[in-house]
Amino acid sequence: YIMDAIRVYASIGEIINTLKEVLELILKTQFFKLVKLNV
């Protein structure tokens, strides 16, 4: 049971990390678009 819980937590951590990376990329691209529009 404990091993299963550890696996689940590890997979959740990986998913959260990938989501963070995707969000950062989206925010960066949106920011650059805003800068281009303002300039």
C-alpha positions as CSV (number, residue, x, y, z in Angstrom):
1,Y,0.0,0.0,0.0
2,I,2.8,2.4,1.0
3,M,4.7,1.8,-2.3
4,D,1.5,2.4,-4.3
5,A,1.0,5.7,-2.5
6,I,4.6,6.7,-3.1
7,R,4.2,5.9,-6.8
8,V,1.0,8.0,-7.0
9,Y,2.6,11.0,-5.2
10,A,5.6,10.7,-7.6
11,S,3.4,10.7,-10.7
12,I,1.4,13.6,-9.3
13,G,4.6,15.5,-8.7
14,E,5.8,14.9,-12.3
15,I,2.4,16.0,-13.7
16,I,2.5,19.2,-11.6
17,N,6.1,19.9,-12.8
18,T,5.1,19.5,-16.4
19,L,2.0,21.7,-15.9
20,K,4.2,24.4,-14.4
21,E,6.6,24.3,-17.3
22,V,3.7,24.5,-19.8
23,L,2.2,27.4,-17.9
24,E,5.6,29.2,-17.9
25,L,5.9,28.8,-21.6
26,I,2.4,30.0,-22.2
27,L,3.0,33.1,-20.0
28,K,6.2,33.9,-21.7
29,T,4.7,33.7,-25.2
30,Q,1.7,35.8,-24.1
31,F,4.0,38.3,-22.6
32,F,6.1,38.5,-25.8
33,K,2.9,39.0,-27.8
34,L,1.8,41.8,-25.5
35,V,5.2,43.5,-25.8
36,K,5.1,43.2,-29.6
37,L,1.6,44.7,-29.7
38,N,2.7,47.6,-27.4
39,V,5.7,48.3,-29.6
